[in-house]
Amino acid sequence: MWARADERAELAFQDGKPLRPTGIAAKLLDRVKRFKTHILVALCVLLTCVLLFDRSKSLSSSGSTSALASYSPYAPPVSSSSLGGVFRRPEDDILLITKVGASTVHKRLMIHLAEQPLSNLYIPNKFYVSDWPVKLGPIEFYDALANVSDTVKELDEFKHLRHEMSALLQSNQDLDDMSEKDGGWKLDKYKFLPMMGEAYRRFPNVKWYVMVEADTFLFWNQLVKWLATLNENKQLLIGHPSFCDYDGKSTMFTHGGSGIVMSKGLIEATYGQDPEYEHNHDELIKKSAFGDALLSKSFYDAPKVHLTELSKEGGEKFNSDPPRILKFLRSNWCTPIMTFHHVTPADTAHLYEFQRRIEPRLGAKDMIKWADVWDEFQPEFLRKAMIEVANAKEDPTTFQHDDPNVEPGEVGVVAWQAIEDWDSETSDTHTATAKECQTVCRSHDDCLMWSWDPESDKDKDKDRNRDRGLCRWTSEFLRIGVTKPSKTKLTTGWMAKRINHWRSSFGCSGHSGIDGDF
């Protein structure tokens, strides 16, 4: 029997009071009330699955022909079934390994853990490695030193340092109290081989194994975008090249702090061929000072590996220095950049913030470039000089100077170093003052930056007048540099007008719009 809406309303009340259901209806209503939260969650999950199912069908049928063009780091993490199979994001096939010493977990890693959730990063596969079974919140670090061979465990150096570390950590003391100040660094070399063995056992099906350290900064989304263009089945060992001697022969190896990328093809040709791979290199470990070097050498010596040096695909993407020490060249200015090493927590926070601002501005095929890093990290005094150049260009009357030879944007800073002793791309002379050195630079039309140091030891073996300082200038590179408070006479200068011309000569300069053209 059907009732009108107003009849149903009347039946629900009697004497102005709501009627309570009885019998089965009462039990059903009680269960609904008790489990209403669970029912709502289930409905939300069901609705989400339906939406993702529909999204995955449209993605699988889109048929993008370009890996770079189809990838967007800002899409939400998705893994759902569709008629075309399982949709996977490129990140699902990459393992990020973070290696950190127990003594530096809190000093270096915390800033990454704080910034990563804010930075549009999807990193589904993480593996944290240390030299002790450290636990940090929900993160449990794999103790790589627990899996060295019995031979290594009996080495005097290993036993002594491991025992000291154990005693200090178990009593909650600072590891800086170890008898050897570089004790943690000496133990580091033993971590590399077992670290990669455990990584392969836990994640045997990923396409890429990426290792960084806690004082490394990695542009994760840029790496993901770039790796999508490479073939993971090739034997690839990618990173920053360093060298050491093995049996009297100079051997190129991947510098660990700059980040190391290893392909599935390489790991399967080594660890995949021998379950005891990490335990079969004791002699190599004994004669190696660096863990990253012995890892590379073990790959080269593996019977199924045909590599004898780093893969050339890496170019200058991986770097062993922070932004302020990098050498900016014409050859790398417009090329992608992926990593920095020896970054401070302040550097790291700045880099994450920079990443959050620049990545949404990049095109599908565009990457963060060296030029972007220069524009972002140049110090304020140099930025003001660049603005002075721009203003003088628009209105020449705005720049006035007593010396007519002085160019707009010339700047010199005391107690600042931007040319290092090891730099070979400089012209060197001697002058009585920093101002004279600046004049030398100005007199060469292609000079970009200069330095004057009356206390330099670079040419200490040369016969020269010690009353005159070493004047060095270059037209080949740029560097941001660092402050040197104790070197009160060291002076560094830049020619901002010429630097602006350098920037303008490259189409990639200012392409992101972060800093705009000066």
matplotlib code that plots the C-alpha trace (Angstrom):
import matplotlib.pyplot as plt

x = [0.0, 1.5, 1.4, 1.7, 4.7, 2.5, 1.0, 4.5, 5.3, 2.2, 3.0, 6.4, 5.0, 2.4, 1.2, 3.9, 6.7, 8.8, 8.0, 10.8, 11.1, 10.8, 11.9, 14.2, 14.0, 15.2, 18.2, 19.0, 18.9, 21.1, 23.7, 23.7, 24.3, 27.1, 28.9, 28.0, 31.7, 32.8, 30.1, 31.0, 34.7, 33.8, 31.6, 34.4, 36.9, 34.5, 33.9, 37.6, 38.3, 35.6, 37.1, 40.7, 39.4, 37.9, 41.1, 43.3, 41.3, 41.7, 45.4, 46.0, 44.2, 45.9, 48.9, 51.6, 54.7, 57.0, 58.1, 59.0, 55.8, 53.6, 55.0, 53.8, 55.3, 52.2, 49.6, 48.5, 50.1, 48.0, 48.2, 45.0, 43.7, 42.3, 41.4, 44.9, 46.6, 48.2, 49.0, 52.3, 54.1, 57.8, 58.6, 57.2, 60.2, 62.8, 64.4, 65.8, 68.6, 69.7, 73.0, 73.8, 76.2, 74.7, 76.6, 74.9, 71.4, 70.0, 72.4, 71.7, 68.6, 66.0, 65.7, 64.9, 62.2, 60.7, 60.8, 60.0, 56.3, 55.9, 57.5, 55.2, 57.5, 56.2, 58.8, 57.1, 60.3, 62.7, 65.5, 67.5, 71.0, 73.4, 76.2, 74.0, 70.3, 69.1, 65.4, 64.0, 60.3, 58.8, 62.1, 64.2, 67.7, 69.3, 72.6, 74.9, 77.9, 76.0, 76.2, 79.9, 81.9, 83.5, 86.9, 86.0, 84.6, 88.0, 89.9, 91.5, 90.3, 86.7, 86.5, 88.0, 85.7, 82.6, 83.2, 83.6, 80.5, 78.5, 79.6, 78.9, 75.5, 74.3, 75.1, 73.5, 76.8, 78.0, 79.8, 82.2, 83.8, 85.3, 89.0, 89.4, 87.6, 87.1, 86.1, 82.6, 84.2, 86.5, 83.6, 81.7, 83.6, 82.3, 78.7, 78.5, 78.6, 76.2, 73.9, 73.4, 73.0, 70.2, 68.6, 68.5, 67.0, 64.3, 63.5, 64.5, 62.1, 62.8, 64.4, 66.7, 68.7, 69.5, 71.8, 72.4, 73.8, 72.1, 74.2, 73.2, 70.4, 68.6, 66.0, 63.9, 61.2, 63.9, 65.7, 62.4, 61.7, 65.2, 65.4, 62.2, 64.3, 66.9, 67.0, 67.1, 68.1, 71.5, 74.3, 74.5, 76.6, 75.9, 77.2, 80.1, 83.5, 86.4, 89.6, 91.8, 94.6, 94.0, 97.2, 99.0, 96.2, 94.0, 90.4, 87.3, 84.6, 81.3, 81.5, 78.9, 78.1, 77.1, 74.6, 74.9, 72.4, 72.6, 70.4, 68.5, 70.8, 73.9, 72.6, 71.3, 74.7, 76.3, 74.2, 71.7, 74.3, 75.8, 73.8, 77.1, 78.3, 78.9, 81.0, 83.3, 85.4, 87.4, 90.7, 89.3, 87.9, 91.3, 93.1, 90.4, 90.0, 86.7, 83.5, 82.2, 85.5, 85.4, 81.7, 82.6, 85.7, 83.7, 81.3, 84.2, 85.7, 82.4, 82.5, 79.2, 79.8, 81.4, 81.9, 85.3, 84.2, 81.1, 78.3, 78.5, 74.8, 75.4, 77.2, 77.5, 74.2, 75.7, 78.0, 80.3, 79.8, 77.1, 75.8, 78.2, 81.3, 80.1, 82.0, 79.6, 80.9, 79.6, 79.5, 77.2, 75.1, 72.1, 72.4, 70.3, 71.5, 70.4, 72.5, 74.7, 76.9, 78.1, 74.9, 74.2, 70.7, 70.2, 71.3, 68.9, 65.9, 66.7, 66.9, 63.6, 62.0, 63.6, 62.4, 58.8, 58.8, 60.5, 59.1, 55.5, 56.9, 58.8, 57.4, 56.8, 60.2, 62.1, 64.5, 66.2, 69.4, 72.7, 71.7, 68.7, 70.9, 73.2, 70.2, 68.8, 71.9, 74.0, 74.6, 72.6, 75.6, 76.0, 72.2, 72.2, 75.1, 73.1, 70.1, 72.5, 73.5, 69.9, 69.0, 72.1, 71.0, 67.6, 68.8, 72.5, 72.3, 71.5, 75.1, 77.6, 81.2, 84.3, 86.4, 85.0, 86.6, 84.5, 81.7, 78.2, 77.9, 81.5, 81.6, 84.4, 84.0, 86.6, 87.0, 85.3, 86.7, 85.4, 88.6, 90.1, 93.8, 93.0, 91.4, 93.5, 91.4, 92.9, 95.5, 97.8, 99.9, 100.9, 99.7, 100.2, 96.6, 93.1, 92.2, 95.1, 93.9, 90.5, 92.0, 93.8, 90.6, 88.8, 91.5, 90.7, 87.4, 86.5, 87.4, 84.4, 85.8, 89.0, 90.6, 93.5, 95.3, 98.5, 98.8, 98.2, 100.3, 99.4, 102.8, 104.8, 107.7, 108.1, 110.5, 108.3, 108.0, 106.1, 104.8, 102.6, 99.5, 98.5, 96.1, 94.0, 91.3, 89.3, 87.1, 86.2, 83.9, 81.7, 81.5, 79.4, 82.0, 82.1, 82.9, 86.3, 86.1, 89.6, 91.1, 90.6, 92.7, 91.4, 89.2, 87.0, 85.3, 82.8, 82.1, 78.3, 77.8, 79.9, 78.1, 74.8, 76.1, 77.1, 73.6, 72.0, 74.0, 72.2, 68.6, 68.0, 68.9, 65.9, 63.7, 61.9, 60.8, 62.0, 64.3, 63.5, 66.0, 68.1]
y = [0.0, 3.4, 6.4, 10.0, 12.0, 13.8, 10.5, 9.1, 12.1, 11.6, 7.9, 8.8, 10.8, 10.0, 12.5, 14.9, 12.4, 10.4, 6.7, 4.3, 1.2, -2.2, -5.7, -6.3, -2.7, -1.5, -3.9, -2.8, 0.9, 0.3, -1.5, 1.4, 3.9, 1.8, 1.3, 4.5, 5.7, 2.4, 2.5, 6.1, 5.2, 2.2, 4.3, 6.9, 4.1, 2.6, 6.0, 6.7, 3.3, 4.1, 7.5, 6.0, 3.2, 5.7, 7.8, 4.9, 3.9, 7.4, 7.4, 4.0, 5.0, 8.3, 6.8, 9.4, 9.0, 10.9, 9.9, 13.4, 14.9, 12.4, 12.7, 15.2, 15.2, 17.0, 14.3, 12.4, 9.0, 6.4, 2.7, 1.1, -1.7, -0.9, -2.7, -2.0, -3.5, -1.8, 1.9, 2.7, 6.0, 6.1, 6.6, 3.1, 1.6, 3.6, 2.9, 5.8, 4.7, 7.2, 6.4, 8.2, 7.6, 7.1, 10.2, 12.5, 11.2, 14.1, 16.7, 16.0, 13.9, 15.8, 18.7, 16.3, 14.6, 18.0, 19.4, 16.4, 16.2, 19.9, 19.5, 17.6, 14.5, 11.0, 8.6, 5.2, 3.1, 4.3, 2.4, 4.0, 2.7, 3.4, 1.8, 1.0, -0.2, 3.4, 4.1, 7.5, 7.7, 5.2, 4.9, 1.8, 2.0, -1.0, -1.7, -2.5, -3.3, -6.3, -8.0, -7.8, -11.0, -12.9, -11.8, -8.1, -8.5, -9.7, -6.8, -4.8, -1.4, -2.7, -4.4, -1.5, 1.2, -0.9, -1.7, 2.0, 3.0, 0.4, 1.5, 5.2, 4.6, 2.2, 4.8, 7.6, 9.5, 11.6, 9.8, 12.7, 11.3, 8.4, 8.1, 8.7, 11.9, 10.3, 6.9, 7.1, 8.0, 5.0, 2.7, 4.1, 2.2, -1.1, -0.1, 0.1, -3.6, -4.9, -1.9, -2.7, -6.4, -5.7, -3.2, -5.8, -8.4, -6.1, -4.4, -7.0, -5.7, -1.9, -0.5, 2.0, 2.0, 5.6, 6.2, 9.5, 10.6, 12.8, 15.8, 15.4, 17.3, 15.6, 17.2, 14.1, 15.0, 16.0, 12.7, 10.8, 12.7, 12.1, 8.4, 7.8, 8.5, 5.9, 2.1, 0.4, -2.9, -1.5, -1.7, 1.9, 3.4, 7.1, 9.8, 12.2, 10.9, 10.6, 8.7, 6.5, 4.0, 0.3, -1.8, 1.3, 2.2, 5.2, 4.1, 6.2, 5.6, 7.2, 9.7, 8.5, 12.0, 13.3, 10.5, 7.2, 5.8, 2.1, 0.4, -2.9, -4.3, -3.6, -4.9, -8.1, -8.6, -8.4, -9.1, -11.0, -13.5, -14.2, -14.3, -13.7, -10.9, -8.5, -11.1, -12.0, -8.9, -9.0, -8.4, -5.4, -4.0, -4.3, -2.2, 0.4, 3.6, 4.6, 2.6, 4.2, 3.4, -0.3, -0.6, 0.8, -1.5, -4.5, -3.8, -3.4, -6.8, -8.7, -11.3, -10.3, -6.5, -4.8, -1.3, 0.1, 3.6, 5.6, 5.8, 9.0, 9.6, 11.4, 14.4, 17.1, 16.4, 15.0, 17.3, 17.0, 20.5, 22.9, 25.6, 28.3, 26.2, 25.0, 26.1, 27.6, 27.1, 27.9, 24.2, 23.4, 26.7, 25.3, 21.7, 19.9, 19.6, 16.9, 16.9, 18.8, 17.5, 19.0, 21.0, 22.4, 22.2, 25.8, 25.0, 22.0, 24.1, 26.8, 24.1, 22.5, 26.0, 26.8, 23.5, 24.2, 27.6, 26.6, 23.2, 24.3, 26.8, 24.2, 22.8, 19.1, 18.6, 21.3, 20.7, 22.7, 24.0, 25.3, 28.8, 28.6, 27.7, 30.7, 33.1, 31.7, 31.5, 34.5, 36.7, 39.9, 42.2, 40.6, 40.7, 44.4, 44.9, 43.0, 45.3, 48.3, 47.1, 46.7, 50.2, 51.7, 49.9, 51.4, 54.9, 55.6, 58.7, 56.7, 55.4, 58.0, 57.3, 59.4, 57.1, 57.1, 53.7, 51.9, 49.9, 49.7, 46.8, 46.4, 45.0, 43.9, 42.1, 41.7, 38.4, 36.5, 33.7, 32.6, 31.6, 28.5, 27.4, 24.4, 26.5, 26.2, 28.5, 31.7, 34.3, 35.1, 38.2, 40.3, 43.7, 46.0, 46.4, 44.9, 48.0, 47.5, 43.9, 45.1, 47.4, 44.5, 42.6, 45.6, 46.1, 42.6, 42.8, 39.2, 39.2, 38.1, 37.9, 38.4, 37.9, 39.5, 37.8, 39.1, 36.0, 33.3, 30.1, 29.1, 30.3, 30.0, 28.3, 31.1, 33.9, 37.1, 40.3, 39.4, 43.0, 42.3, 40.2, 37.4, 38.8, 36.2, 36.7, 34.5, 34.7, 31.0, 30.5, 32.0, 31.0, 32.3, 31.7, 31.8, 34.2, 33.9, 35.9, 35.2, 36.4, 40.1, 41.1, 38.6, 40.4, 39.1, 41.0, 40.5, 42.4, 42.4, 44.0, 41.3, 38.6, 40.0, 39.7, 36.1, 35.3, 37.1, 35.1, 31.9, 31.3, 29.3, 32.2, 33.3, 30.8, 29.8, 33.3, 32.9, 35.8, 37.4, 39.1, 41.7]
z = [0.0, -1.0, 1.2, 0.1, 1.5, 4.0, 5.1, 5.7, 7.8, 9.8, 10.4, 11.7, 14.6, 17.3, 19.8, 18.6, 19.5, 17.1, 16.9, 17.5, 15.2, 16.7, 15.8, 12.8, 11.8, 15.2, 15.0, 11.5, 12.5, 15.5, 13.3, 10.8, 13.7, 15.2, 11.9, 10.0, 9.9, 8.4, 5.8, 4.8, 4.5, 2.4, 0.1, -0.3, -1.2, -3.7, -5.3, -5.5, -7.2, -9.8, -10.5, -10.8, -13.0, -15.3, -15.2, -15.9, -19.0, -20.5, -19.7, -21.2, -24.4, -24.8, -26.6, -25.8, -28.0, -25.8, -22.3, -21.4, -22.8, -21.0, -17.6, -15.0, -11.4, -10.1, -10.9, -7.8, -7.1, -9.0, -9.3, -10.6, -12.8, -16.2, -19.3, -20.6, -17.6, -14.6, -14.9, -13.2, -12.7, -13.6, -9.9, -9.2, -10.9, -9.1, -5.7, -3.8, -1.4, 1.3, 2.9, 6.2, 9.0, 12.5, 13.7, 11.1, 11.0, 13.0, 11.6, 7.9, 7.3, 9.3, 6.9, 4.0, 6.0, 6.8, 3.3, 1.1, 2.1, 1.0, -2.4, -4.7, -4.6, -5.1, -3.9, -3.4, -2.9, -0.2, 1.5, 4.3, 5.1, 8.0, 9.9, 12.9, 13.2, 13.9, 14.2, 13.5, 14.0, 11.5, 9.6, 10.4, 9.0, 7.5, 9.3, 6.3, 8.6, 10.0, 6.7, 5.9, 5.4, 8.3, 6.9, 7.1, 10.6, 11.8, 10.3, 13.2, 11.9, 11.4, 14.8, 16.7, 15.2, 15.2, 19.0, 19.8, 17.8, 19.6, 23.0, 22.3, 20.7, 23.4, 26.0, 24.0, 23.6, 20.7, 18.0, 17.7, 20.9, 18.9, 19.3, 15.6, 14.4, 11.0, 12.4, 10.9, 7.5, 7.7, 8.4, 5.4, 2.8, 4.2, 3.6, -0.2, -1.3, 1.4, 0.9, -2.8, -2.0, 0.4, -2.0, -4.7, -2.4, -1.2, -4.6, -7.3, -9.9, -10.0, -13.1, -11.5, -8.2, -7.1, -4.2, -2.4, 0.9, 3.5, 2.5, -1.2, -2.8, -5.7, -8.0, -7.8, -10.4, -12.9, -12.4, -12.9, -16.1, -17.4, -16.6, -18.5, -21.7, -20.9, -21.3, -18.0, -19.6, -20.7, -18.2, -17.0, -14.2, -13.9, -11.7, -11.1, -12.2, -9.7, -9.9, -7.8, -8.4, -8.5, -9.2, -10.4, -12.9, -12.7, -12.4, -12.9, -10.3, -9.4, -6.5, -3.9, -2.5, -5.9, -6.3, -8.2, -10.7, -11.5, -14.1, -13.7, -16.4, -14.4, -11.0, -12.6, -14.2, -10.8, -7.8, -9.9, -10.9, -7.5, -4.2, -2.4, -4.6, -1.7, 0.2, -2.7, -2.8, 0.5, -1.1, -3.0, 0.3, 2.0, -0.6, -1.1, 0.9, -0.6, -0.7, -3.9, -5.7, -4.7, -5.7, -9.2, -9.4, -8.4, -11.3, -13.8, -12.6, -12.8, -15.6, -17.3, -17.1, -20.1, -18.4, -17.7, -16.8, -16.1, -18.6, -20.6, -20.3, -17.0, -18.5, -15.9, -14.2, -11.0, -8.9, -6.0, -4.7, -3.5, -5.8, -4.4, -5.4, -8.8, -11.9, -14.4, -18.0, -21.4, -22.1, -19.1, -18.9, -20.7, -19.7, -17.0, -13.4, -11.0, -7.8, -5.4, -2.6, 0.7, 1.1, 4.5, 6.0, 5.0, 1.4, 1.4, 2.6, -0.1, -2.8, -1.9, -1.9, -5.2, -6.6, -5.5, -7.3, -10.6, -11.4, -12.0, -14.6, -16.6, -19.9, -20.3, -21.9, -20.0, -17.2, -14.4, -15.9, -14.6, -15.7, -13.3, -10.4, -11.1, -11.2, -8.0, -5.9, -6.8, -3.6, -3.1, -3.8, -7.3, -7.9, -7.1, -9.6, -12.3, -11.6, -11.9, -15.3, -16.4, -15.2, -17.0, -20.2, -20.0, -19.0, -19.3, -17.2, -14.1, -13.9, -12.9, -11.7, -11.1, -13.2, -16.7, -17.4, -14.7, -16.2, -14.8, -12.4, -11.4, -7.9, -5.5, -2.2, 0.5, 2.4, -0.5, -2.6, -6.0, -7.7, -6.2, -6.1, -8.3, -11.1, -14.2, -16.5, -15.2, -16.2, -13.3, -12.6, -9.6, -8.5, -5.6, -4.8, -5.4, -7.4, -9.7, -10.2, -11.0, -13.6, -15.2, -15.5, -17.0, -19.6, -21.0, -22.8, -22.1, -18.3, -16.2, -12.7, -10.8, -7.4, -5.5, -2.6, -1.1, 1.1, -1.6, -1.4, -4.9, -6.2, -3.0, -4.8, -7.3, -6.9, -6.6, -4.7, -1.6, -1.3, -4.3, -4.3, -6.7, -9.2, -11.1, -13.7, -16.0, -19.1, -19.0, -16.1, -13.3, -9.7, -6.9, -4.2, -0.4, 2.3, 4.0, 7.3, 8.3, 5.0, 5.4, 2.4, -0.1, -2.7, -5.4, -8.2, -11.0, -14.1, -14.1, -17.5, -19.1, -17.1, -18.3, -21.9, -21.1, -19.9, -22.9, -25.4, -24.3, -25.1, -21.9, -19.5, -17.6, -19.4, -16.2, -15.4, -11.7, -11.8, -15.1, -17.4, -15.7]

ax = plt.figure().add_subplot(projection="3d")
ax.plot(x, y, z, "-o")
ax.set_aspect("equal")
plt.show()
